[in-house]
Amino acid sequence: MFRRRTQEAPEDPPQVVKPGGKGRPTPKRAEAEKRRRQPITAPSNRKEAYKRVREKQAAERVKAREGMAKGDERYLLKRDKGPVRRFARDYVDARRTVGSYLMYGMFAIVALSLLPVTAAKLAVLFAPPVLLAVVFIEGIMISRGVKKQAALRYPDEDAKGVGLYAAMRAMQIRRLRVPSPQVKVGEKDKVGGEPVAK
């Protein structure tokens, strides 16, 4: 009858914050892992799945093209990889070559052939072999120069085919070269980090 009433425990006991503490209880491991997990939305049908795959592949192709254009070794073709090939590209790109204007020259020759002028007909007759001979000689000189410099700079690297590689690049229009030129015309001192012999 005169029983002592038990004191009811508070529903939310006050949390004691220790000095320097974070002010909140440490979450359980299961709760922390649950928060870290990102919701994965699976495709609703096969069409949606194909669409996602195509989008992912397109993004990867764009990334690969950009990496190749910048000369990133991860995205280069096997023929373009390695310090010797990088040196050969820079060696060519630092020079203004006749070969890079070969296509423009051929278009000009075709345009001259349409003129009803005797001098133009003669020019069309003799210009192509002369232009090709100049480009051929230039290619030999570039090939020899690249092979000589590569042997001096990278004696332990495989330089097989680097001369032909450089000569073929010298015949390409500069803005269409892949990988894109990393040095400007005349910046021979930036090729390989050291001055290159002319």
Salt bridges, closest charged atoms under 4 A:
GLU33 OE2 - ARG29 NE 3.36
GLU48 OE2 - ARG52 NE 3.57
ASP72 OD2 - ARG74 NH2 2.74
ASP80 OD2 - ARG79 NE 3.50
ASP90 OD2 - ARG86 NE 3.50
ASP93 OD2 - ARG169 NH2 2.96
ASP93 OD1 - ARG177 NH1 2.75
GLU187 OE2 - LYS190 NZ 3.37
GLU194 OE1 - ARG153 NH1 3.96
